[in-house]
């Protein structure tokens, strides 16, 4: 009887081992047969261009060269809201992009194929109820993103302390988010020269445009460069694409803030290369921040924005101008004012915004790549 029981137990153990083996084989079936397949453009969790996700705010010791960083805030708009949904809209617009298929025919480079660590750092969680608190939160978050060592040395010569910092490509969000970003960049690089693609000046004096007289209302998506100038954050700056209606004295005040400008109509005489040359001449070798409001593009091509203006640049013209900026000392950038609720069913605006991010990243990594090789040769 004891022998019979032992035989039954042995048979049971063999059966269990077989079940475990079968279970393991079943669990690894996908890996064994289909692990070589990547995600399809319309599948998966959407990071920008299917980049790896890294919660850089929660992992302050993590190092990287470039980060996509979402700022879902639109608490300082003067007309149509909705830009808080911009970061996710742009990520969705990027779903046909991916590492391994990022080669640009125009720029003859794949930004993902240069050995740089490029991540999607997700979104910063901001208060949607108090703009003043949200600005503090964003400034703290950007400080955390910026104040770590990059893996490659390209920005070291620009920083006051000689330490190379990563570069952040910010997805807005309304345009007011640039102020806390400039505050943090100033702490590292000193005065920042801004190349500002926009239909609007965004240097308006809050005394005429802020509405209620309060410290919070002084900072909105049309006044932030005025405030940045008052705080001493800016070097020589330039707008491209200005075409809105203005108040008396706005252009004079804009000049006092430190900006010159190129209008949308100027491209007819200068061409895209001529506009790019004007932008380059203005900022020279200074640390440069690129700020792109999607409303610089004609609303026939980019309708999903809060303050559209007719007669804008075409998407092709804007891309050509951006390519003409290779070699400038970029320390960061943003693309703002994308409000997906106003887009077409074809998602034209969010796809364009994602394409522009790829275009700008390709411009920025070329300078990084050249600097890296120079460093290695030394």
Secondary structure, 3 states (H helix, E strand, C coil): CHHHHHHHHHHHHHHHHHHHHHHHHHHCHHHHHHCCCCCCCCCCCCCHHHCCECCCCCCCCCCCCEEEEEECCCCCCCCCCCHHHHHHHHHHHCCCCCCCCCEECCCCEEHHHCCCCEEEEEECCCCCCCHHHHHHHHHHHHHHHHCCECCCCCCCCCCCCCCCECEEEEEECCHHHHHHHHHHHHHHHCCEEEEEECCCCCCCCHHHHCCCCCCCCCCCCCCHHHHHHHCCCECCEEEEEECCCCCCCHHHHHHHHCEEEEECCHHHHHHHHHHHHHHHHHHCCCCEEEEEEHHHECCCCCCCECCCCCCCECHHHHHHHHHCCCCCCEEEEEEECECHHHCCCCCHHHHHHHHHHHHHHHHHHHHHHHHHHHHHHC
